[in-house]
Amino acid sequence: MTTMMTAKVSCAAAPTSTTLRRSAAAPLRSASVAPLRRAASSSSLRCAAGGADGDKMVVAITGATGFVGKKLVETLMAEGHEVRILTRDSLAARLALPQATLGGAKFYTHDTLSGAIEWYTAVKGCTGVVNLAGAPISDPWNEDYKKTLVKSRLTTTNRLADAINAIPEDERPSLVSSSAVGYYGISTRDTFDEKSRAGKDFLANLCVQWEKAAMAAQTPATTIIRTGVVLEAGGGALGKILPIFQLFTGGPLGSGKQFVSWIHRDDLVALIIAALKRPYTYAGVVNGTAPVTTTMTGLCEAVAKSTNRPNWLPVPGFALKLILGEGATVVLDGQKVLPKRTESLGFQFQYPTVEEAVEAIVNGGS
């Protein structure tokens, strides 16, 4: 597609939270098949979504103040695209994204004091919507926090689907919605790709519900990105590991043998943007993981080499369980996840190995 329709933004007043209620969710179906079928049967929608490399996109984003969201906003605006921030608190979001605010990004609150739902206005005229919202899984878990993990993802995704579905069909944007490699469950021996089945543990069930909520958005093309451990300084797993190594007290977490399916943040942002620009190509499930997996020991060895620090003081699993509760499974257990479909679509990773990624992060190459 070389041209992109500009939909009218000035429409009737946005619905209010007291007059709109979400309809019951459809039965669960495979996220990897449904968007492809929908895109093939929705030729009338092809003017609204996506944009070729030379086209200006209009992108609405949830989770824009998070670790990945901030970089996505920065990159999109640097490329000259219009960015709309969907948030619960527009003032807090503006303070968290000062450069975006100065650069002209627009902010929309879901529930306003007047009762208007600004997200309905925000998604009108968009070429694409990105859903990144969700409470961090790296925080300590208890039963209450597990409910927060679920609610923070499902509530936002349901609201986003409602806003998209309220738009006339021929004006609906594409959707790129985050999920996680936790979808596949944990394993010490199996290898997973986009065609693999869901696991049966808490995180797997959460991802299944999260993807199902995204699929309720009747978009011309929906991409689900099952993301691995995101690496970059200042946040995510590496944000916690680097300071420990810099104090000469670094070492693997747990046995060190568990798989770590990871991705450099720049590659993840590039993958999201690729799905926004080519929504019908990327529709379905793609794994947001580097093509060369590693283990926890491998990750820590890469950090030790790049920081010129020893990798000598392992953290025993029982200690992590005391600190993180059930959440220790995020670092003590893992899965080997390959981006087979992602690569088959022509996506090229800038950082295919963990050694390249960590070296770039630590020594200023990224």
N, C-alpha and C positions, 0 to 999 in steps of 0.2 A: 504494500500500500504506500503510495507516494503522496497522497493528499490526506488531509485530516479535517473532518467537519468541526466547525466551531459551534457548539450548542449554546442556546440562549441561557444566560444565568438569571436574568430577571424573570421570575415566575411567580406563581401564586404564593401566598404566605405559607411558610413552613408549618407542617403539622405540629401539634403540641404533644407533650408527654402524656397528657390526660385523655387525649382523643385517639391515640394510636396504640395498638397492642400487637405484639408479634403473634403471627399464626403458628399453629403447631408444626414442629419440624417434620420434614419428610423422612421416610425410613432411610436408614444408613445404606449408602452405596459406595462403590469404589471411587475414590477421589481421582484415581489415575485415568478413569475411563469417561466419567460423566462430562467433564468440561470439553473433551475432544468431541463427543457426540453433540454437545450443545453448540459448539462453534461450527460444526459442519452443517447443522440445520438452521443456523441463524444468519444467513447471508444478509438479511435486512439490517443487522446490527453492525456491519463492518465499517460504517462511517464513523462511529463514535469512539471506538477503542483503539489504543495504540498509536504509534507514530514512527515513521522511518527516521533514520539517523539525523536527517536534516530538518525534521519537523520539531516545532516547539510543542512540548507536552504540558498538560495541566494535571498535576498529581496531588491527590489528597492522601495524607499519611496519619495513621494512628501510631502511637508509640514513638513519636518523633523526638522526644527528649531522652530516649534511651541510648544505650551504647552503640547500637547499629543505626538507630533512627537519626541521630545527630550527624553522622557521616553521610547518610543518604541525603538528608536535606542539603548539607553543604555541597555535595557533588552535583545534585540536580540543579541547584541554583547557579553553580559555577558554569554549568552547561547552558544556562539561559532559559531553563524551564520554570514555569510558574508552580509554586508550592503552596499548598493549603494544609495547615496543621489542624488536625481534629483532636480535641483535648477535653478534659474535664474541667480544667482551670486555665483559662487563656492568659491570665496575668502571670501565673507561675511558669507557663510554657514560654512566654515572651522573655522572662528573666533567664530561663535556662538556655534560650536560643537567641542571644543578643544580636549576633551577626545576621541571622535569618530575619529578625525583626527589622533591622536597619536595611536589609536588602529587599524588603518589600513582601516577605511571606505574609499570608493572611491566616488568622487564627479563628477557629470556630469552636464554641463550647456546646456540648450536647444538651445539658439542662441549664437554661438561663433563668434569671429571676422572673421573667415574664411568662415562663412556661414554654417558650418557643424552642424547638430543637434545631439548632443551627446546622447540624450535620446534614440535614436534608437539603439545605441550601448549598452547602459546601460541595457536595458530590455532583451537583448539576453542572454540566459544562466541563467535567473532568474527562480526560482521556484514560486515566488509570487511577486506581486506588491501591494503597499499600497498607496492609494490616500487620503491625509489629507489636501491638500492645500485649502486656502480660506481666504479672509480678515475677521477679527473678527466682529461678529455681535453685540458685546457689545459696540462698538464705537458709537458716536452720528451719527444719520442718517440725511441726506438731500437727495434730488433727485440725486445729483452726487454720493453720497456714496452708495446709493442703486444700482446704475449702477456698482460701484466697487464691491459690494457684488456678483452681478451676474457674471460679467466678470472674477473675480479672480477664481471663481469656474469652470465656463464653459470652459474658455480658457485652463486651466491646464488639465482638464479632457479630453477635445477634443484632446489635444496634446498627452496625455497618451494613449488614444484609438488608435490614428494613429500609435504610436510607436509599440503597441502590435500587431495591425493588419498587420504591415509590416513584422512580423516574420512568417516563415512557420508554418502551423497549428500545427504540431506535436511537436513544440518547444515552444509554447506559454505558459506563466505563468498564474496562477490564479490571480484574482484581488479582493482586498478588498477595497471598496470605501466608504468614509464617506458620510453620509447625516445627517439629524437632525429630532428631534421629531416635529419641526415646520411643517413637512409634513402633520400632521394631523389637522392643524388649531388650534384654541383656543376654550376651552369650560370650563364651570364651573361645569358641571354635567356629561358629557359623559366619558366613559373609552375606551381607544383605545388599540389595539394590532396590530400585523403585518398584519392582514387581513383587517384592517380598511381603508376606502377610504381617499383620500387626501382632505385637506381643500381648501379654496378658497381665502385666503389672500395672501399678498406678500410673506411671508416666505414659505407658502405651495407651491406656484407656483415656487419659486426658487428651492425648494427641488425636485419638479417634474422634472424640467429641468435638474438639477444636476444628478439625478438618470438616466434619459434618456440618458444623455451624457456618463455615465459610462457603460450603457447597450450596447452602440455602439461598445465597445471593444469585439471582438469575441473570448472570452477566453473559456477555458474548464470549468471554474466555476467562477462566479462572486458573491461576497457577498456584499450586501449593509447594512451598519450599521447605523441605525437612532439613533443618539446619543442625550442623554439628557444633562442637565447641568453638566459639569465635575467638580468634587470637588477635590482639592488638594491645599496646601499652595503655595503661590508664583505665582498664576495665576488663570484664570477663575473667576467664581463668588465669590468663597471663598477668592481669593486674594484681592478682593475689600471690602468684608464684614468684614473680620477679623481685619484689622487695625482700622475700625470704632469702633468695640466692645472693642478693647484694649484701646481705648481712653474714654471708659465709655459712648459713645454716640450712641450705637447700638440700632437697632429696626427694625421691619419689613418694607418692602418696599410696598407702596400702602396699600391696605386693609389687606394684610396678608392672605387672604382666598384663593388666587390663588394657583393652584396646581404647584408643582415643581417636574418634573420628572428628576431625577439626577442619576449620577453614579460616584463612586470613580475612579480616574484616573488609579489606578492599575488594577481595574476590567476591564476597557475599554481596556487597553493594553493587558491584558490576553485574552480578547475576540477576539481582532484582531489576536493575535498569534494563538489562537485556530482555527480561520478561515483559517489561512495560513497553518497550519499543517493538517487540515481536510477539504480541500476546497469543496469536493463534498457533505460532510455532511452539511456544513454551507451555501452552495450556495442558493441564494435568499435573502430575507430581514430578518434581525434580529434586534430587538430593543436593543440598548445599554443603558438601563436604569435599575436601581436597582429594585428588585421585590416589595419593599415596598416604595410607593411614599409618599410624604409629601406635606405640604403647605409652603408658605413663612414664616408664623409664626412658623411652626414646625422646619424649617431650622434655623431660628434665635434663637429659644429656645435651639436648640442643640448647637449652637455656644456659646450662653450665659452660658450654663451649663459647657461646656468644658473650656471656658476662665475664668470662675468665674466672669463674668461681667453682669450687668443688661441688660435686653431686654425691654427698656422703651421708646425709642424715635423714633416713626415711622416716615418714610419719606413719605410725601403725594404724591399722584400720579401726581398732577399738577406740583410739583417741578421737578420730574423726567422727565416729558414731556418737561419742559423748557430746561433741560440740554441735554437730549438724543433725542429730537424730536420724530419721529415715532419709533425710536429704543427703546423707553420706553416700547413698547409692549413685549419685551423680558423678562422683569422683572415684569410688571404689569399684564400681561395675562399669561395663562399657559394651560396645558392639562395633564390629568392623563393617562400616557402611561405605559403599562405593558409588560414585556419581555416574553410573553407566549411561542413563538417559541424558543427563546434563551434558556429558561429553559428546554423545551421539548427535546432539542438536548443534554442535559446533562451538560450544562455549569453551574458551581457553583460559586456564587458570594462570594467573601471574605468579602464584606461589604454589607449585605442586607438591613440594616437600616441606616438612616441618623445619628442617635445617635452614632452608632458604627464607621461610617466613620469619622465624625467630631472629635470624641474623639481620634481616631488614628492619624488624621492629626495634631491636636492642641498639643497633648501631646506625640508625638513621636512614636506612635505605627505603623505608616505606612512607 
